[in-house]
């Protein structure tokens, strides 16, 4: 998932021996130094970023988690029970 400032999230799918695995990563307040040697998706002029990098302030990770879970539940038609 790309923003004007770089790659902020990734969705991955792997199928091995008939088993599907999937994952989702969203950089909220991530220390991005580990990404320095990585060229995301092979695009040299687009770095990895975070929500903090895009917004200029660090969002509350728990608030982001609740919003992502609620949005995913709405998209899937699931009424999650979310810890507050």
PDB file of N, CA, C and O in Angstrom:
ATOM      1  N   UNK A   1       0.865  -1.159   0.000  1.00  0.00           N
ATOM      2  CA  UNK A   1       0.000   0.000   0.000  1.00  0.00           C
ATOM      3  C   UNK A   1       0.911   1.221   0.000  1.00  0.00           C
ATOM      4  O   UNK A   1       1.799   1.350   0.842  1.00  0.00           O
ATOM      5  N   UNK A   2       0.679   2.104  -0.948  1.00  0.00           N
ATOM      6  CA  UNK A   2       1.565   3.238  -1.147  1.00  0.00           C
ATOM      7  C   UNK A   2       0.895   4.570  -0.804  1.00  0.00           C
ATOM      8  O   UNK A   2      -0.307   4.749  -1.000  1.00  0.00           O
ATOM      9  N   UNK A   3       1.702   5.495  -0.289  1.00  0.00           N
ATOM     10  CA  UNK A   3       1.300   6.876  -0.097  1.00  0.00           C
ATOM     11  C   UNK A   3       2.256   7.727  -0.928  1.00  0.00           C
ATOM     12  O   UNK A   3       3.192   7.202  -1.531  1.00  0.00           O
ATOM     13  N   UNK A   4       2.028   9.009  -0.959  1.00  0.00           N
ATOM     14  CA  UNK A   4       2.942   9.898  -1.680  1.00  0.00           C
ATOM     15  C   UNK A   4       4.335   9.889  -1.048  1.00  0.00           C
ATOM     16  O   UNK A   4       5.315  10.215  -1.718  1.00  0.00           O
ATOM     17  N   UNK A   5       4.436   9.522   0.231  1.00  0.00           N
ATOM     18  CA  UNK A   5       5.728   9.496   0.922  1.00  0.00           C
ATOM     19  C   UNK A   5       6.385   8.126   0.926  1.00  0.00           C
ATOM     20  O   UNK A   5       7.504   7.986   1.422  1.00  0.00           O
ATOM     21  N   UNK A   6       5.725   7.118   0.391  1.00  0.00           N
ATOM     22  CA  UNK A   6       6.333   5.792   0.324  1.00  0.00           C
ATOM     23  C   UNK A   6       5.381   4.683   0.721  1.00  0.00           C
ATOM     24  O   UNK A   6       4.189   4.900   0.940  1.00  0.00           O
ATOM     25  N   UNK A   7       5.948   3.476   0.808  1.00  0.00           N
ATOM     26  CA  UNK A   7       5.167   2.277   1.132  1.00  0.00           C
ATOM     27  C   UNK A   7       4.871   2.255   2.626  1.00  0.00           C
ATOM     28  O   UNK A   7       5.786   2.293   3.449  1.00  0.00           O
ATOM     29  N   UNK A   8       3.588   2.192   2.969  1.00  0.00           N
ATOM     30  CA  UNK A   8       3.172   2.272   4.365  1.00  0.00           C
ATOM     31  C   UNK A   8       2.623   0.940   4.895  1.00  0.00           C
ATOM     32  O   UNK A   8       2.592   0.716   6.105  1.00  0.00           O
ATOM     33  N   UNK A   9       2.197   0.069   3.995  1.00  0.00           N
ATOM     34  CA  UNK A   9       1.612  -1.202   4.415  1.00  0.00           C
ATOM     35  C   UNK A   9       1.838  -2.258   3.347  1.00  0.00           C
ATOM     36  O   UNK A   9       2.112  -1.947   2.188  1.00  0.00           O
ATOM     37  N   UNK A  10       1.718  -3.510   3.759  1.00  0.00           N
ATOM     38  CA  UNK A  10       1.879  -4.618   2.827  1.00  0.00           C
ATOM     39  C   UNK A  10       0.877  -5.718   3.155  1.00  0.00           C
ATOM     40  O   UNK A  10       0.538  -5.958   4.313  1.00  0.00           O
ATOM     41  N   UNK A  11       0.426  -6.365   2.116  1.00  0.00           N
ATOM     42  CA  UNK A  11      -0.448  -7.522   2.251  1.00  0.00           C
ATOM     43  C   UNK A  11       0.235  -8.665   1.514  1.00  0.00           C
ATOM     44  O   UNK A  11       0.616  -8.526   0.352  1.00  0.00           O
ATOM     45  N   UNK A  12       0.386  -9.780   2.187  1.00  0.00           N
ATOM     46  CA  UNK A  12       1.080 -10.899   1.570  1.00  0.00           C
ATOM     47  C   UNK A  12       0.239 -12.156   1.577  1.00  0.00           C
ATOM     48  O   UNK A  12      -0.545 -12.392   2.496  1.00  0.00           O
ATOM     49  N   UNK A  13       0.413 -12.965   0.533  1.00  0.00           N
ATOM     50  CA  UNK A  13      -0.272 -14.254   0.424  1.00  0.00           C
ATOM     51  C   UNK A  13       0.749 -15.282  -0.045  1.00  0.00           C
ATOM     52  O   UNK A  13       1.540 -15.017  -0.950  1.00  0.00           O
ATOM     53  N   UNK A  14       0.725 -16.437   0.568  1.00  0.00           N
ATOM     54  CA  UNK A  14       1.605 -17.530   0.167  1.00  0.00           C
ATOM     55  C   UNK A  14       0.801 -18.816   0.138  1.00  0.00           C
ATOM     56  O   UNK A  14       0.002 -19.080   1.036  1.00  0.00           O
ATOM     57  N   UNK A  15       1.012 -19.606  -0.888  1.00  0.00           N
ATOM     58  CA  UNK A  15       0.378 -20.918  -0.969  1.00  0.00           C
ATOM     59  C   UNK A  15       1.493 -21.946  -1.051  1.00  0.00           C
ATOM     60  O   UNK A  15       2.319 -21.902  -1.963  1.00  0.00           O
ATOM     61  N   UNK A  16       1.519 -22.870  -0.104  1.00  0.00           N
ATOM     62  CA  UNK A  16       2.529 -23.918  -0.074  1.00  0.00           C
ATOM     63  C   UNK A  16       1.865 -25.236   0.295  1.00  0.00           C
ATOM     64  O   UNK A  16       1.219 -25.349   1.336  1.00  0.00           O
ATOM     65  N   UNK A  17       2.031 -26.227  -0.568  1.00  0.00           N
ATOM     66  CA  UNK A  17       1.463 -27.558  -0.323  1.00  0.00           C
ATOM     67  C   UNK A  17      -0.036 -27.503  -0.059  1.00  0.00           C
ATOM     68  O   UNK A  17      -0.557 -28.234   0.784  1.00  0.00           O
ATOM     69  N   UNK A  18      -0.720 -26.631  -0.786  1.00  0.00           N
ATOM     70  CA  UNK A  18      -2.165 -26.527  -0.674  1.00  0.00           C
ATOM     71  C   UNK A  18      -2.657 -25.752   0.527  1.00  0.00           C
ATOM     72  O   UNK A  18      -3.860 -25.716   0.787  1.00  0.00           O
ATOM     73  N   UNK A  19      -1.755 -25.130   1.265  1.00  0.00           N
ATOM     74  CA  UNK A  19      -2.129 -24.352   2.443  1.00  0.00           C
ATOM     75  C   UNK A  19      -1.895 -22.863   2.134  1.00  0.00           C
ATOM     76  O   UNK A  19      -0.812 -22.471   1.698  1.00  0.00           O
ATOM     77  N   UNK A  20      -2.917 -22.059   2.364  1.00  0.00           N
ATOM     78  CA  UNK A  20      -2.810 -20.624   2.117  1.00  0.00           C
ATOM     79  C   UNK A  20      -2.482 -19.908   3.417  1.00  0.00           C
ATOM     80  O   UNK A  20      -3.132 -20.121   4.441  1.00  0.00           O
ATOM     81  N   UNK A  21      -1.472 -19.064   3.364  1.00  0.00           N
ATOM     82  CA  UNK A  21      -1.103 -18.217   4.494  1.00  0.00           C
ATOM     83  C   UNK A  21      -1.184 -16.769   4.027  1.00  0.00           C
ATOM     84  O   UNK A  21      -0.883 -16.459   2.874  1.00  0.00           O
ATOM     85  N   UNK A  22      -1.585 -15.908   4.912  1.00  0.00           N
ATOM     86  CA  UNK A  22      -1.710 -14.509   4.527  1.00  0.00           C
ATOM     87  C   UNK A  22      -1.331 -13.619   5.705  1.00  0.00           C
ATOM     88  O   UNK A  22      -1.324 -14.051   6.858  1.00  0.00           O
ATOM     89  N   UNK A  23      -1.021 -12.384   5.392  1.00  0.00           N
ATOM     90  CA  UNK A  23      -0.642 -11.452   6.441  1.00  0.00           C
ATOM     91  C   UNK A  23      -0.833 -10.019   6.003  1.00  0.00           C
ATOM     92  O   UNK A  23      -0.969  -9.722   4.816  1.00  0.00           O
ATOM     93  N   UNK A  24      -0.841  -9.143   6.978  1.00  0.00           N
ATOM     94  CA  UNK A  24      -1.049  -7.721   6.757  1.00  0.00           C
ATOM     95  C   UNK A  24      -0.120  -6.975   7.705  1.00  0.00           C
ATOM     96  O   UNK A  24      -0.073  -7.280   8.897  1.00  0.00           O
ATOM     97  N   UNK A  25       0.608  -6.011   7.190  1.00  0.00           N
ATOM     98  CA  UNK A  25       1.498  -5.199   8.023  1.00  0.00           C
ATOM     99  C   UNK A  25       1.242  -3.726   7.736  1.00  0.00           C
ATOM    100  O   UNK A  25       1.208  -3.307   6.580  1.00  0.00           O
ATOM    101  N   UNK A  26       1.064  -2.953   8.785  1.00  0.00           N
ATOM    102  CA  UNK A  26       0.866  -1.512   8.672  1.00  0.00           C
ATOM    103  C   UNK A  26       1.904  -0.839   9.560  1.00  0.00           C
ATOM    104  O   UNK A  26       1.946  -1.079  10.766  1.00  0.00           O
ATOM    105  N   UNK A  27       2.736   0.000   8.963  1.00  0.00           N
ATOM    106  CA  UNK A  27       3.747   0.724   9.732  1.00  0.00           C
ATOM    107  C   UNK A  27       3.091   1.921  10.409  1.00  0.00           C
ATOM    108  O   UNK A  27       2.713   2.892   9.753  1.00  0.00           O
ATOM    109  N   UNK A  28       2.965   1.839  11.722  1.00  0.00           N
ATOM    110  CA  UNK A  28       2.313   2.902  12.485  1.00  0.00           C
ATOM    111  C   UNK A  28       3.382   3.854  13.029  1.00  0.00           C
ATOM    112  O   UNK A  28       3.456   5.013  12.619  1.00  0.00           O
ATOM    113  N   UNK A  29       4.207   3.357  13.955  1.00  0.00           N
ATOM    114  CA  UNK A  29       5.301   4.157  14.517  1.00  0.00           C
ATOM    115  C   UNK A  29       6.597   3.365  14.411  1.00  0.00           C
ATOM    116  O   UNK A  29       7.439   3.412  15.309  1.00  0.00           O
ATOM    117  N   UNK A  30       6.749   2.655  13.332  1.00  0.00           N
ATOM    118  CA  UNK A  30       7.852   1.729  13.114  1.00  0.00           C
ATOM    119  C   UNK A  30       9.197   2.443  12.973  1.00  0.00           C
ATOM    120  O   UNK A  30       9.301   3.480  12.318  1.00  0.00           O
ATOM    121  N   UNK A  31      10.235   1.859  13.611  1.00  0.00           N
ATOM    122  CA  UNK A  31      11.603   2.328  13.379  1.00  0.00           C
ATOM    123  C   UNK A  31      11.991   1.827  11.990  1.00  0.00           C
ATOM    124  O   UNK A  31      12.143   0.623  11.782  1.00  0.00           O
ATOM    125  N   UNK A  32      12.148   2.728  11.061  1.00  0.00           N
ATOM    126  CA  UNK A  32      12.343   2.370   9.657  1.00  0.00           C
ATOM    127  C   UNK A  32      13.802   2.154   9.265  1.00  0.00           C
ATOM    128  O   UNK A  32      14.081   1.894   8.094  1.00  0.00           O
ATOM    129  N   UNK A  33      14.739   2.252  10.204  1.00  0.00           N
ATOM    130  CA  UNK A  33      16.147   2.104   9.843  1.00  0.00           C
ATOM    131  C   UNK A  33      16.457   0.722   9.275  1.00  0.00           C
ATOM    132  O   UNK A  33      17.345   0.593   8.432  1.00  0.00           O
ATOM    133  N   UNK A  34      15.755  -0.297   9.711  1.00  0.00           N
ATOM    134  CA  UNK A  34      15.987  -1.648   9.177  1.00  0.00           C
ATOM    135  C   UNK A  34      15.611  -1.753   7.700  1.00  0.00           C
ATOM    136  O   UNK A  34      16.072  -2.657   7.004  1.00  0.00           O
ATOM    137  N   UNK A  35      14.782  -0.837   7.227  1.00  0.00           N
ATOM    138  CA  UNK A  35      14.346  -0.851   5.831  1.00  0.00           C
ATOM    139  C   UNK A  35      15.313  -0.110   4.896  1.00  0.00           C
ATOM    140  O   UNK A  35      15.151  -0.156   3.677  1.00  0.00           O
ATOM    141  N   UNK A  36      16.313   0.567   5.462  1.00  0.00           N
ATOM    142  CA  UNK A  36      17.230   1.363   4.635  1.00  0.00           C
ATOM    143  C   UNK A  36      17.817   0.595   3.450  1.00  0.00           C
ATOM    144  O   UNK A  36      17.856   1.146   2.350  1.00  0.00           O
ATOM    145  N   UNK A  37      18.274  -0.644   3.616  1.00  0.00           N
ATOM    146  CA  UNK A  37      18.863  -1.349   2.470  1.00  0.00           C
ATOM    147  C   UNK A  37      17.826  -1.997   1.537  1.00  0.00           C
ATOM    148  O   UNK A  37      18.197  -2.581   0.519  1.00  0.00           O
ATOM    149  N   UNK A  38      16.559  -1.899   1.867  1.00  0.00           N
ATOM    150  CA  UNK A  38      15.507  -2.562   1.090  1.00  0.00           C
ATOM    151  C   UNK A  38      14.952  -1.613   0.035  1.00  0.00           C
ATOM    152  O   UNK A  38      14.709  -0.437   0.304  1.00  0.00           O
ATOM    153  N   UNK A  39      14.757  -2.138  -1.156  1.00  0.00           N
ATOM    154  CA  UNK A  39      14.094  -1.394  -2.227  1.00  0.00           C
ATOM    155  C   UNK A  39      12.684  -1.977  -2.332  1.00  0.00           C
ATOM    156  O   UNK A  39      12.499  -3.029  -2.944  1.00  0.00           O
ATOM    157  N   UNK A  40      11.688  -1.310  -1.745  1.00  0.00           N
ATOM    158  CA  UNK A  40      10.341  -1.889  -1.695  1.00  0.00           C
ATOM    159  C   UNK A  40       9.752  -2.102  -3.086  1.00  0.00           C
ATOM    160  O   UNK A  40       9.674  -1.182  -3.900  1.00  0.00           O
ATOM    161  N   UNK A  41       9.343  -3.334  -3.329  1.00  0.00           N
ATOM    162  CA  UNK A  41       8.722  -3.725  -4.601  1.00  0.00           C
ATOM    163  C   UNK A  41       9.628  -3.404  -5.801  1.00  0.00           C
ATOM    164  O   UNK A  41       9.143  -3.312  -6.929  1.00  0.00           O
ATOM    165  N   UNK A  42      10.927  -3.235  -5.570  1.00  0.00           N
ATOM    166  CA  UNK A  42      11.852  -2.948  -6.649  1.00  0.00           C
ATOM    167  C   UNK A  42      11.763  -1.531  -7.191  1.00  0.00           C
ATOM    168  O   UNK A  42      12.298  -1.240  -8.261  1.00  0.00           O
ATOM    169  N   UNK A  43      11.094  -0.651  -6.466  1.00  0.00           N
ATOM    170  CA  UNK A  43      10.931   0.739  -6.912  1.00  0.00           C
ATOM    171  C   UNK A  43      11.949   1.589  -6.163  1.00  0.00           C
ATOM    172  O   UNK A  43      11.780   1.856  -4.974  1.00  0.00           O
ATOM    173  N   UNK A  44      13.011   2.019  -6.855  1.00  0.00           N
ATOM    174  CA  UNK A  44      14.152   2.659  -6.193  1.00  0.00           C
ATOM    175  C   UNK A  44      13.860   4.044  -5.633  1.00  0.00           C
ATOM    176  O   UNK A  44      14.515   4.455  -4.674  1.00  0.00           O
ATOM    177  N   UNK A  45      12.917   4.769  -6.186  1.00  0.00           N
ATOM    178  CA  UNK A  45      12.690   6.136  -5.715  1.00  0.00           C
ATOM    179  C   UNK A  45      11.508   6.262  -4.760  1.00  0.00           C
ATOM    180  O   UNK A  45      11.012   7.366  -4.532  1.00  0.00           O
ATOM    181  N   UNK A  46      11.056   5.153  -4.204  1.00  0.00           N
ATOM    182  CA  UNK A  46       9.930   5.170  -3.265  1.00  0.00           C
ATOM    183  C   UNK A  46      10.344   4.442  -1.986  1.00  0.00           C
ATOM    184  O   UNK A  46      10.473   3.218  -2.005  1.00  0.00           O
ATOM    185  N   UNK A  47      10.555   5.145  -0.892  1.00  0.00           N
ATOM    186  CA  UNK A  47      10.997   4.515   0.356  1.00  0.00           C
ATOM    187  C   UNK A  47       9.849   3.861   1.116  1.00  0.00           C
ATOM    188  O   UNK A  47       8.688   3.933   0.712  1.00  0.00           O
ATOM    189  N   UNK A  48      10.202   3.229   2.217  1.00  0.00           N
ATOM    190  CA  UNK A  48       9.214   2.720   3.167  1.00  0.00           C
ATOM    191  C   UNK A  48       8.919   3.858   4.138  1.00  0.00           C
ATOM    192  O   UNK A  48       9.829   4.593   4.521  1.00  0.00           O
ATOM    193  N   UNK A  49       7.670   4.010   4.535  1.00  0.00           N
ATOM    194  CA  UNK A  49       7.291   5.063   5.479  1.00  0.00           C
ATOM    195  C   UNK A  49       6.363   4.488   6.547  1.00  0.00           C
ATOM    196  O   UNK A  49       6.111   3.284   6.584  1.00  0.00           O
ATOM    197  N   UNK A  50       5.872   5.345   7.389  1.00  0.00           N
ATOM    198  CA  UNK A  50       4.955   4.945   8.463  1.00  0.00           C
ATOM    199  C   UNK A  50       3.847   5.987   8.566  1.00  0.00           C
ATOM    200  O   UNK A  50       3.916   7.055   7.957  1.00  0.00           O
ATOM    201  N   UNK A  51       2.827   5.654   9.348  1.00  0.00           N
ATOM    202  CA  UNK A  51       1.776   6.639   9.589  1.00  0.00           C
ATOM    203  C   UNK A  51       2.368   7.876  10.261  1.00  0.00           C
ATOM    204  O   UNK A  51       1.982   9.002   9.949  1.00  0.00           O
ATOM    205  N   UNK A  52       3.304   7.663  11.183  1.00  0.00           N
ATOM    206  CA  UNK A  52       3.961   8.791  11.843  1.00  0.00           C
ATOM    207  C   UNK A  52       4.697   9.661  10.821  1.00  0.00           C
ATOM    208  O   UNK A  52       4.659  10.888  10.911  1.00  0.00           O
ATOM    209  N   UNK A  53       5.361   9.036   9.857  1.00  0.00           N
ATOM    210  CA  UNK A  53       6.068   9.784   8.830  1.00  0.00           C
ATOM    211  C   UNK A  53       5.144  10.567   7.922  1.00  0.00           C
ATOM    212  O   UNK A  53       5.479  11.671   7.491  1.00  0.00           O
ATOM    213  N   UNK A  54       3.984  10.004   7.628  1.00  0.00           N
ATOM    214  CA  UNK A  54       3.011  10.684   6.757  1.00  0.00           C
ATOM    215  C   UNK A  54       2.284  11.798   7.505  1.00  0.00           C
ATOM    216  O   UNK A  54       2.087  12.890   6.973  1.00  0.00           O
ATOM    217  N   UNK A  55       1.888  11.510   8.747  1.00  0.00           N
ATOM    218  CA  UNK A  55       1.092  12.475   9.513  1.00  0.00           C
ATOM    219  C   UNK A  55       1.926  13.536  10.222  1.00  0.00           C
ATOM    220  O   UNK A  55       1.424  14.617  10.531  1.00  0.00           O
ATOM    221  N   UNK A  56       3.200  13.232  10.483  1.00  0.00           N
ATOM    222  CA  UNK A  56       4.043  14.166  11.221  1.00  0.00           C
ATOM    223  C   UNK A  56       3.923  14.039  12.722  1.00  0.00           C
ATOM    224  O   UNK A  56       4.640  14.721  13.455  1.00  0.00           O
ATOM    225  N   UNK A  57       3.034  13.183  13.198  1.00  0.00           N
ATOM    226  CA  UNK A  57       2.871  12.893  14.626  1.00  0.00           C
ATOM    227  C   UNK A  57       2.638  11.399  14.779  1.00  0.00           C
ATOM    228  O   UNK A  57       2.155  10.734  13.862  1.00  0.00           O
ATOM    229  N   UNK A  58       2.985  10.886  15.941  1.00  0.00           N
ATOM    230  CA  UNK A  58       2.802   9.459  16.198  1.00  0.00           C
ATOM    231  C   UNK A  58       1.358   9.180  16.613  1.00  0.00           C
ATOM    232  O   UNK A  58       0.913   9.662  17.655  1.00  0.00           O
ATOM    233  N   UNK A  59       0.623   8.411  15.812  1.00  0.00           N
ATOM    234  CA  UNK A  59      -0.741   8.061  16.221  1.00  0.00           C
ATOM    235  C   UNK A  59      -0.711   7.026  17.341  1.00  0.00           C
ATOM    236  O   UNK A  59       0.279   6.316  17.521  1.00  0.00           O
ATOM    237  N   UNK A  60      -1.791   6.954  18.080  1.00  0.00           N
ATOM    238  CA  UNK A  60      -1.916   5.973  19.157  1.00  0.00           C
ATOM    239  C   UNK A  60      -2.084   4.581  18.541  1.00  0.00           C
ATOM    240  O   UNK A  60      -3.076   4.336  17.853  1.00  0.00           O
ATOM    241  N   UNK A  61      -1.131   3.658  18.773  1.00  0.00           N
ATOM    242  CA  UNK A  61      -1.228   2.329  18.169  1.00  0.00           C
ATOM    243  C   UNK A  61      -2.519   1.587  18.517  1.00  0.00           C
ATOM    244  O   UNK A  61      -3.057   0.867  17.676  1.00  0.00           O
ATOM    245  N   UNK A  62      -3.021   1.750  19.739  1.00  0.00           N
ATOM    246  CA  UNK A  62      -4.267   1.070  20.108  1.00  0.00           C
ATOM    247  C   UNK A  62      -5.454   1.632  19.334  1.00  0.00           C
ATOM    248  O   UNK A  62      -6.345   0.881  18.937  1.00  0.00           O
ATOM    249  N   UNK A  63      -5.474   2.934  19.117  1.00  0.00           N
ATOM    250  CA  UNK A  63      -6.555   3.544  18.338  1.00  0.00           C
ATOM    251  C   UNK A  63      -6.489   3.062  16.879  1.00  0.00           C
ATOM    252  O   UNK A  63      -7.519   2.804  16.256  1.00  0.00           O
ATOM    253  N   UNK A  64      -5.274   2.945  16.349  1.00  0.00           N
ATOM    254  CA  UNK A  64      -5.114   2.435  14.975  1.00  0.00           C
ATOM    255  C   UNK A  64      -5.592   0.992  14.900  1.00  0.00           C
ATOM    256  O   UNK A  64      -6.308   0.620  13.971  1.00  0.00           O
ATOM    257  N   UNK A  65      -5.196   0.177  15.877  1.00  0.00           N
ATOM    258  CA  UNK A  65      -5.619  -1.233  15.904  1.00  0.00           C
ATOM    259  C   UNK A  65      -7.136  -1.344  15.919  1.00  0.00           C
ATOM    260  O   UNK A  65      -7.709  -2.121  15.156  1.00  0.00           O
ATOM    261  N   UNK A  66      -7.785  -0.577  16.776  1.00  0.00           N
ATOM    262  CA  UNK A  66      -9.248  -0.635  16.858  1.00  0.00           C
ATOM    263  C   UNK A  66      -9.887  -0.202  15.538  1.00  0.00           C
ATOM    264  O   UNK A  66     -10.858  -0.812  15.091  1.00  0.00           O
ATOM    265  N   UNK A  67      -9.352   0.838  14.917  1.00  0.00           N
ATOM    266  CA  UNK A  67      -9.913   1.322  13.651  1.00  0.00           C
ATOM    267  C   UNK A  67      -9.733   0.296  12.536  1.00  0.00           C
ATOM    268  O   UNK A  67     -10.645   0.081  11.738  1.00  0.00           O
ATOM    269  N   UNK A  68      -8.560  -0.339  12.477  1.00  0.00           N
ATOM    270  CA  UNK A  68      -8.307  -1.353  11.444  1.00  0.00           C
ATOM    271  C   UNK A  68      -9.224  -2.556  11.645  1.00  0.00           C
ATOM    272  O   UNK A  68      -9.817  -3.058  10.689  1.00  0.00           O
ATOM    273  N   UNK A  69      -9.339  -3.011  12.877  1.00  0.00           N
ATOM    274  CA  UNK A  69     -10.196  -4.165  13.169  1.00  0.00           C
ATOM    275  C   UNK A  69     -11.657  -3.844  12.842  1.00  0.00           C
ATOM    276  O   UNK A  69     -12.354  -4.665  12.245  1.00  0.00           O
ATOM    277  N   UNK A  70     -12.116  -2.668  13.228  1.00  0.00           N
ATOM    278  CA  UNK A  70     -13.504  -2.282  12.943  1.00  0.00           C
ATOM    279  C   UNK A  70     -13.749  -2.190  11.438  1.00  0.00           C
ATOM    280  O   UNK A  70     -14.774  -2.659  10.945  1.00  0.00           O
ATOM    281  N   UNK A  71     -12.820  -1.593  10.718  1.00  0.00           N
ATOM    282  CA  UNK A  71     -12.978  -1.451   9.272  1.00  0.00           C
ATOM    283  C   UNK A  71     -12.967  -2.808   8.570  1.00  0.00           C
ATOM    284  O   UNK A  71     -13.761  -3.053   7.662  1.00  0.00           O
ATOM    285  N   UNK A  72     -12.061  -3.686   8.998  1.00  0.00           N
ATOM    286  CA  UNK A  72     -12.016  -5.033   8.419  1.00  0.00           C
ATOM    287  C   UNK A  72     -13.310  -5.775   8.712  1.00  0.00           C
ATOM    288  O   UNK A  72     -13.855  -6.442   7.833  1.00  0.00           O
ATOM    289  N   UNK A  73     -13.807  -5.666   9.938  1.00  0.00           N
ATOM    290  CA  UNK A  73     -15.065  -6.317  10.291  1.00  0.00           C
ATOM    291  C   UNK A  73     -16.220  -5.820   9.439  1.00  0.00           C
ATOM    292  O   UNK A  73     -17.045  -6.611   8.983  1.00  0.00           O
ATOM    293  N   UNK A  74     -16.280  -4.522   9.226  1.00  0.00           N
ATOM    294  CA  UNK A  74     -17.328  -3.954   8.378  1.00  0.00           C
ATOM    295  C   UNK A  74     -17.224  -4.496   6.958  1.00  0.00           C
ATOM    296  O   UNK A  74     -18.227  -4.875   6.353  1.00  0.00           O
ATOM    297  N   UNK A  75     -16.003  -4.530   6.434  1.00  0.00           N
ATOM    298  CA  UNK A  75     -15.800  -5.037   5.062  1.00  0.00           C
ATOM    299  C   UNK A  75     -16.185  -6.504   4.926  1.00  0.00           C
ATOM    300  O   UNK A  75     -16.689  -6.926   3.885  1.00  0.00           O
ATOM    301  N   UNK A  76     -15.947  -7.277   5.976  1.00  0.00           N
ATOM    302  CA  UNK A  76     -16.241  -8.716   5.930  1.00  0.00           C
ATOM    303  C   UNK A  76     -17.628  -9.061   6.461  1.00  0.00           C
ATOM    304  O   UNK A  76     -18.049 -10.217   6.408  1.00  0.00           O
ATOM    305  N   UNK A  77     -18.336  -8.055   6.972  1.00  0.00           N
ATOM    306  CA  UNK A  77     -19.658  -8.310   7.534  1.00  0.00           C
ATOM    307  C   UNK A  77     -19.586  -9.025   8.880  1.00  0.00           C
ATOM    308  O   UNK A  77     -20.469  -9.814   9.217  1.00  0.00           O
ATOM    309  N   UNK A  78     -18.541  -8.751   9.639  1.00  0.00           N
ATOM    310  CA  UNK A  78     -18.323  -9.395  10.940  1.00  0.00           C
ATOM    311  C   UNK A  78     -18.416  -8.349  12.038  1.00  0.00           C
ATOM    312  O   UNK A  78     -17.831  -7.273  11.918  1.00  0.00           O
ATOM    313  N   UNK A  79     -19.147  -8.649  13.110  1.00  0.00           N
ATOM    314  CA  UNK A  79     -19.245  -7.756  14.253  1.00  0.00           C
ATOM    315  C   UNK A  79     -18.264  -8.265  15.308  1.00  0.00           C
ATOM    316  O   UNK A  79     -18.614  -9.093  16.148  1.00  0.00           O
ATOM    317  N   UNK A  80     -17.027  -7.757  15.251  1.00  0.00           N
ATOM    318  CA  UNK A  80     -15.983  -8.186  16.180  1.00  0.00           C
ATOM    319  C   UNK A  80     -16.298  -7.720  17.591  1.00  0.00           C
ATOM    320  O   UNK A  80     -16.986  -6.719  17.791  1.00  0.00           O
ATOM    321  N   UNK A  81     -15.791  -8.450  18.552  1.00  0.00           N
ATOM    322  CA  UNK A  81     -15.787  -7.980  19.929  1.00  0.00           C
ATOM    323  C   UNK A  81     -14.409  -7.375  20.155  1.00  0.00           C
ATOM    324  O   UNK A  81     -13.416  -8.102  20.180  1.00  0.00           O
ATOM    325  N   UNK A  82     -14.330  -6.065  20.320  1.00  0.00           N
ATOM    326  CA  UNK A  82     -13.054  -5.370  20.428  1.00  0.00           C
ATOM    327  C   UNK A  82     -12.838  -4.931  21.854  1.00  0.00           C
ATOM    328  O   UNK A  82     -13.707  -4.305  22.461  1.00  0.00           O
ATOM    329  N   UNK A  83     -11.655  -5.267  22.398  1.00  0.00           N
ATOM    330  CA  UNK A  83     -11.282  -4.773  23.731  1.00  0.00           C
ATOM    331  C   UNK A  83     -11.077  -3.273  23.635  1.00  0.00           C
ATOM    332  O   UNK A  83     -10.494  -2.778  22.670  1.00  0.00           O
ATOM    333  N   UNK A  84     -11.551  -2.560  24.626  1.00  0.00           N
ATOM    334  CA  UNK A  84     -11.361  -1.108  24.634  1.00  0.00           C
ATOM    335  C   UNK A  84     -10.185  -0.704  25.468  1.00  0.00           C
ATOM    336  O   UNK A  84      -9.888   0.485  25.579  1.00  0.00           O
TER     337      UNK A  84
END
